[in-house]
C-alpha cells in the first residue's frame, strides 16, 4: 500500500479499497466545465461528487443554450447536468473502476474561505461540506 495524499482524507470504500480523493478531484477540476469538486465514498459501493460548475463556462453554456444563468435553475436543467456529466465521463476514462465517479450533485455556490468550506490554505473542508450537502450526497446512493 502506498499512501499518496493526506491520510485523514483517504476514502476507503465498502470493499476496503483506498481512493485518494485529491487525485480524482484534481482531474475533475482540470475539465473546463468544473471549477471545484469534492468526492465522497467512504464505506460506500462507489464514488459520488459534489461539483461547482466553472462560472465562465456556465455563462457560455447559458448564452449558447438560451437559458437564464441561475444556479438553482441550472441544477434542475437536464441538458446542463448532461454537459457536466460528459466532463465527468472524460475523467472516468482515465481512472480505475474504484475511483470512478458514478453520480454527482451540483453545489449551491463556490467553496470559499468566507463560507468556511475552504481552509485559509485553500484545502476543502470535507466535514463542513458533508454537513451542508450530506442529505443530497446520501440520496445519490438510493436507487
C-alpha positions in Angstrom: 0.0 0.0 0.0 1.2 3.5 -0.9 -0.5 6.5 0.5 -0.2 9.4 -1.9 -2.4 12.0 0.0 -3.2 13.2 3.4 -4.1 10.0 5.3 -7.1 11.5 7.0 -8.6 12.4 3.6 -8.2 8.9 2.2 -11.5 7.3 1.2 -12.0 3.5 1.9 -14.9 2.1 0.0 -17.2 -0.7 1.2 -14.8 -3.3 -0.2 -11.8 -1.9 1.7 -10.2 -0.3 -1.4 -8.4 3.0 -0.9 -9.1 6.1 -3.1 -7.1 9.3 -2.9 -9.7 12.0 -3.3 -7.3 14.7 -4.3 -6.2 12.8 -7.4 -9.8 12.4 -8.7 -10.8 16.0 -7.6 -7.7 17.4 -9.3 -8.6 15.6 -12.6 -12.2 16.8 -12.4 -11.1 20.4 -11.9 -8.8 20.2 -14.9 -12.0 20.0 -17.0 -13.2 23.3 -18.4 -16.7 22.7 -17.0 -15.7 22.1 -13.4 -14.3 24.8 -11.1 -14.3 22.8 -7.8 -15.1 19.3 -6.8 -15.3 17.0 -3.8 -15.8 13.3 -4.0 -17.3 11.1 -1.3 -17.5 7.3 -1.0 -16.3 6.2 2.5 -17.8 2.8 3.3 -19.9 3.1 0.1 -20.1 1.0 -3.1 -19.0 3.8 -5.4 -17.8 7.4 -5.5 -20.1 10.4 -5.9 -19.2 14.0 -6.4 -20.2 17.5 -5.3 -19.5 19.7 -8.3 -19.1 23.5 -8.6 -19.5 24.4 -12.3 -17.0 26.8 -13.8 -18.6 30.3 -13.9 -17.1 31.3 -17.3 -18.1 28.0 -18.9 -21.5 28.2 -17.4 -22.1 31.7 -18.8 -21.0 30.5 -22.2 -23.3 27.4 -21.9 -26.2 29.7 -20.9 -25.6 32.0 -23.8 -25.4 29.2 -26.3 -28.5 27.4 -24.9 -30.7 30.5 -24.2 -31.1 29.7 -20.5 -31.1 32.1 -17.6 -28.0 31.5 -15.5 -29.3 31.0 -12.0 -27.6 28.2 -10.1 -31.0 26.9 -8.8 -32.4 26.7 -12.3 -29.3 25.1 -13.8 -29.2 22.4 -11.1 -32.6 21.2 -12.4 -31.7 21.6 -16.1 -31.2 18.1 -17.6 -29.1 19.4 -20.6 -26.8 21.3 -18.2 -26.4 18.3 -16.0 -25.7 16.2 -19.1 -22.9 18.6 -20.1 -21.3 18.4 -16.7 -21.8 14.6 -16.8 -19.8 14.4 -20.0 -16.9 16.2 -18.3 -17.0 13.6 -15.5 -17.1 10.8 -18.1 -14.0 12.1 -19.7 -12.2 12.0 -16.4 -13.6 8.5 -15.6 -11.9 7.1 -18.7 -8.5 7.7 -17.0 -9.5 6.4 -13.6 -9.6 2.9 -12.1 -13.1 1.3 -11.6 -12.8 2.1 -7.8 -12.0 5.8 -8.4 -14.7 6.5 -11.0 -17.5 9.0 -10.1 -20.8 7.3 -10.8 -23.2 10.1 -9.8 -23.0 13.8 -8.9 -24.9 16.7 -7.4 -24.3 20.4 -8.1 -23.3 22.7 -5.2 -25.3 25.8 -4.4 -22.3 28.0 -4.9 -18.5 28.0 -4.8 -16.5 26.7 -1.9 -14.9 29.8 -0.3 -12.9 30.7 2.9 -15.8 33.1 3.8 -18.4 30.3 3.8 -15.9 28.2 5.7 -15.9 25.5 3.0 -12.2 26.1 2.3 -9.3 26.5 4.8 -7.1 29.6 4.6 -4.6 27.4 2.6 -7.5 26.6 0.2 -8.0 23.0 1.1 -11.5 21.6 1.1 -13.2 21.4 4.5 -14.7 18.0 3.9 -16.6 17.8 7.2 -18.3 21.2 6.5 -19.3 20.2 3.0 -20.6 16.8 4.2 -22.6 18.6 6.8 -24.1 21.1 4.3 -24.7 18.6 1.4 -24.9 15.3 3.3 -28.5 14.6 2.5 -28.1 15.3 -1.2 -25.0 13.2 -1.4 -26.6 10.3 0.5 -29.6 10.4 -1.9 -27.2 9.6 -4.7 -26.8 6.1 -3.3 -30.6 5.4 -3.4 -31.9 3.7 -6.5 
